[in-house]
Amino acid sequence: MTMSGIQFKIHQRLIRKFEKVGAISEETAVTIVEAKLDLQEENWLGYFAGSFLGSIKKTRDNRYYHYKFIDYTKV
């Protein structure tokens, strides 16, 4: 998936906000309110969280987190 400029900026903002509040796993996932997302970010969230291979994930109880794959073979 290729992202345009605005998509890239919004995606990066979402990632930063989720990491800032510590939402990096399903156990530490947060709601939209807890992440302090603005309306624009909230509107884009469904697009990014709906992507199968995306790094922003949604839990069954409508919380979100940023999943960062770590390749331990290169560490």
N, C-alpha and C positions, 0 to 999 in steps of 0.2 A: 504494500500500500504506500503510495507516494502522497505526502502531505503538502498542501499549499502553505504559504507563509502564515496565514491566520490560524490554520489548523495546528501548525507546529508550535506557535506561540501559546495558544490555549492549552495544548497538550503539556507543554513544559510548565506552565503556571499550575495546572492541576497536579502534576507530579510533585512540584515544589511544595504545594500546600499540604498534600497528603504526607509527604516526608516530614514536613515541619511539625505536624501534630503526631507523628509516630505511627501513622497508618501504613505499615509495611508488611503486614500479614493478615490472614483472615481473623486471627485472634485479636489484633489491635485495630481492626477496621473501624471507621468512624462514619457518622451520618453526614449529610450535606451541611447541616447546621454546625456540627462540631468542626468540620473542615473550613468553615467560614467562606464558602464559595459565593461568588456574586452571581447575578442572574445569568450573565453570559456563560460563565463556567458551568453553571447548573444545566443550562440548555445543551451544552456540548457533551456533558458527562455521559449521557445515554449512548451517544455515538462512540465514544472511546471505550466505555465499559462494555459495550456490546460486541466488541471485536474479539474473536476467538483467540488470536495470537497477541492481543494487546497487553500492555503492562498494567493497565488500570482494571481492577477486578471488582465485581459486585457480589456481595454475599446474598444468601436467601432472605435475610431480614433487612435488605436495602441499606446496607452499609458498604463503604468503598475503601479500597486500599491500593497502594502501588506495589506491584509484585516485581521484584528485580531479580532476574535470573543470574545466578553466580556460577560460572563455569569453574568448578574446583580442579579440573584437570590443568588449568593454566595458572593456578595460584602457586 
